[in-house]
Amino acid sequence: MKVSRAIGLNSAAVLISALTCLGFVAPTGAAAPPDPLKIFISVDMEGVSGVVDRDQTSSAGHDYERFRKLMTAEANAAIDGARDAGATHILVNDSHGTHRNLLIEELHAPAELISNNIKPMGMMAGLDDSYAAAIFIGYHAKASSAEGVLAHTGNGSTIADLRINGRSVGEGGMNIHAAGTMGVPVVLVSGDQAAIAELRELVPNIEGVQVKEAIGTAAARSLRPEEAARLIREGTARAIGRRGEIKPVPASLPVRFEVSFTDPSLALMAEQIPTVERTGTHTVAYVADDYLKGYRFVRVLYKFIQ
């Protein structure tokens, strides 16, 4: 009986060894695979180094093809920095204009791309609470800023200001609160000095990568693209490493959105929507008990009322 038991145990050991070699059984004491590190990157265009005019950011512009390549290069720098920091999943959201600017054939692995602007969550489409951090590339200052290249909020021709719970914010602030609602910290922003300073009002220790110095709202002193890319790559890796220090910033609830239009006739049209309140000649307000619901609603206002 003892001999038979020994033979049985040896046979089992041989079987387990064979299955381990074939990869069906993990070796005893093997380390568990690391948890996935998911990074979200939202890429706008006005904050890209060298951009100073709408001719460079509009698909109808003479210089657009040049500058969509530079936009893609800055996105790639962030992708590379995220990969340097150990990212296993990287989702890039094209967040400018038509949201069809980034050249997918030039994006670096392992990134995936969300494109086109018919998406309820706009610049933040694809983000959820499984992501460790969010990165903002090529961002710009808010509407009515005295300084900041091509400063605007949402639709530059129709929106004069956006206030969330009484604070004037731009696209960056709006998006920080969206990420914060999902528990995701925004750890880096690149752009000019005005864009960075604006977001530091909400996230004081956000990593800022300044790729140009705004001179008013229509000129800038810019870094060479190679230098901008180097700084973005290094800053992204550093920011992801600091993600535990940088806290998500959700908006307090219920949240009040106030949209001021450039033309009072737009406020007149907006107030026809049930639950929207006219609060001034140019301004309407909307209160939501769910920040993301309000975020989507504001996007509808500035996208379709014009």
Residue, then its C-alpha position, 0 to 999 in steps of 0.5 A: m500500500k505504501v509503494s502504491r501511494a508513493i507511485g500515485l504521488n509521483s504521478a501527480a507531481v509529474l502531471i502538475s510539473a507538465l501542466t506548469c511547463l505548458g502554462f496551465v498551472a502557475p508555479t508555486g510561489a509565483a508572483a501575481p500579475p500586477d494590477p492594470l494601470k489605466i491612464f486617460i488622456s484628453v487632447d485639445m489643440e489650442g494649448v499645443s506649442g506653436v498654435v496661435d491662430r484659428d487658421q492652425t486649429s480649424s480643418a479649413g485652415h491653411d496651416y491645419e495639417r501641420f498643426r494636427k501633426l504637432m497635436t499628435a506628437e504631443a499626444n504621443a509624448a503623453i502616451d510615452g510618458a504614461r508607458d514609462a510610468g508603467a501604464t498598461h492601458i491608455l485611452v486617448n480622447d480627441s477633444h478639439g473641434t470636430h474631435r477628428n484631428l489626431l492621426i490614429e496611424e501615428l499614435h503610439a502603442p498601446a493607446e486606443l483612440i476615441s474620436n468624433n464630437i457626437k458623444p455625450m461626455g465630449m472631452m471626457a468620453g471613455l473615462d470611468d472609475s477604473y482609471a488611475a489618473a487623467i492627463f490634459i494635453g493642449y488645454h487653453a484658458k477660459a472665455s473672457s480671459a485677458e491672457g491665454v492663447l485662443a481663450h474660450t469655453g466650449n463654443g468661442s462664438t456663443i459662450a461668454d462664461l460658465r460658472i459652476n457653483g458660483r465659480s467661473v471655470g473653463e473646459g479644464g475646470m468643467n472636466i476636472h469636476a467630471a473626473g472628480t465625480m468618478g474618483v479620478p485625479v487630473v494629474l497633469v495639464s499642458g498648455d500656456q501659463a494661463a491654462i496652467a494657472e487656471l487649473r491650479e485654482l482647483v488642483p493646486n499641486i497639479e503637474g503643469v507643463q508650459v509649452k508656450e508663453a501667451i502674449g495676450t490671447a493671440a500670440a505666444r512665445s513657443l518651445r520647439p516641438e521636440e522640447a515640448a514633447r520631451l517636457i510632456r513625456e517627463g512630466t507625464a511620467r512624474a505626474i502619474g508617479r505622484r497620483g496618490e498625492i493629487k486628489p480628485v475634485p468633485a463638485s458639491l451637490p446639488v450643482r448649479f451651472e450658469v451659462s452666459f451667452t454672448d447674445p441675449s437671443l441665445a439665452l431666450m432660446a435656452e430658457q425655453i427648455p424645462t428646468v432652465e431658469r433665465t437669470g439675466t439678460h445673457t444668462v441661464a441657470y440649471v441645477a442638477d443633483d448629478y454632476l455628470k447629468g449637468y455636464r452633459f446638459v451644458r454640452v448640449l447648450y453650447k453645442f446646439i444653441q447658436 
